[in-house]
Amino acid sequence: MSAADTAGVCSRCQQPIAGFAPPCDGVTAGYYLASAFPRYANEGDVYICDACMWRDPLYILDHGRIGND
């Protein structure tokens, strides 16, 4: 599936990404480009919303937790 086919939808939770406004060049703007973060991307991921990325065990291991998790 191409990025155009999934524009504005998180590959993990399938929810619309609030404030989706590409290009983000891999830097978080409410979402992550999976291709820019291969360490955390699962096969088939295109866009990952902030909420899903911050639930990723490897991401948490590297960056800790945020908010009220």
N, C-alpha and C positions, 0 to 999 in steps of 0.2 A: 504494500500500500504506500502510495507516495504522500509527501507532505501536503500536497494540494488536496488530496482525498480526505485528509484528516484535519484540515485547517481549523484551529480554534477549539479542538477537542483533545482532552488528555488521553493518551494511549492506554493508561492504566485504569482510570476510574470511568472513562467514557463521558465525563461531564464537560460542558463548555468551560473554556478558560476565560475567567473574567479579565477584561482589559487586553485581550489578545490583539496585538498590533505588531506583526513582524515588519522588518527583520529585527531579531533580538541578538544576532551574532553570537549566540551561545550564552550570553550573560543573562542572568535571571531578570525578568521583567514580569513576574507572575507565572512564568513557565520556563522550562529548560528545553533546549534542542537536544534530543538524545544523541545525535551525532557529535555534538560538542562535549558531551559528558559520557564517553564510552565506558568509563569505569562503573557508572551507575545504571547504564541503560540495559534493559532487557531486550531480547530479540523481538523485533517488531515495533519497539517504541519509536515514535516520531517526536511527539511533544509530551512533556511530563509537567503537570501542574505543580506549584509549590507544595501543596498539601501532600501529594503523593511522593514527591522527592524527599520531603522531610519525614516520611514514614519508612523510607528505604533503609534497611538495616546497615548496609555498607556506608551510605551517606551519613547516617547517625554516628557510626563508628568514627568516621573521618572528621565530622563537623559538630558532633554533640547534638543536643536537642534544643528546640526553641519553644517559646511560649509556655503554655500550660500543659504540655504533654506529660 
